[in-house]
Amino acid sequence: MKRTIIRHTGIAAATLALSMSLVACGSDDSSSENTSGSDDSSQTTEGSDDSGATDAGAEAFGPGCASIPTSGAGSFNGMATEPVATAASANPLLKTLVAAVKQAGLVDTLNSAEALTVFAPTDDAFAKIPKKDLDAVLADKATLTKILSHHVIEGKLGPDEIAGEHETLAGDTVTVKGSGDKFTSGAENAAVLCGNVPTANATVYVIDTVMMPS
């Protein structure tokens, strides 16, 4: 099933400040309350962090999900509150991808999109590419942009929607095979290591291989 891509080129840069400061938004209110109120607020915050992390990752699947931090900005709970490029920047598995996205100038485009599905290659996936070739791609903005855009689909696609042929932000197509909690994507049959990861504006499928556009 093909999906039409809504291009977001030229969208103004959205504020990339981490929303972790929002966790402390209740501090002003608690200061106006007695000590008992502050204690209750602290307990509520801790409880909400734990339950939020559980809820945010409840529908995620795959062996790679065990490598997602259990707390902080890179956790399921932390990433769920941020737009996709910002969320990825906090994930320790995606450092090379984040650097590539910045190099291609796609941070604002990804963060300002309404709804996306992103296949996110891990650092190990990029490490499969010979360093000379990877360095050449990173230095070629047009080629890098096309490769990264090949990993992005319009709309938030869950496991019940992801299988099939989809049009990418690069204007070509990618085919996803599988069902349940086992999927591969692209001609490279990139395995989904951790799928259905929620961010504020995208659903992420962490994969073990970089996909190349046709």
Secondary structure, 3 states (H helix, E strand, C coil): CCCCCCCCCCCCCCCCCCHHHHHHCCHHHHHCCCHHHHHHHHHHHHHHHHHHHHHHCCCCECHHHHHCCCCCCCCHHHHHCCCHHHHHHCCCCCHHHHHHHHHHCCHHHHHHCCCEEEEEECHHHHHCCCHHHHHHHHHCHHHHHHHHHCCEEECCCCCCCCCEEEEECCCCEEEEEEECCEEEECCCCEEEEEEEEECCCEEEEEECCCCCCC
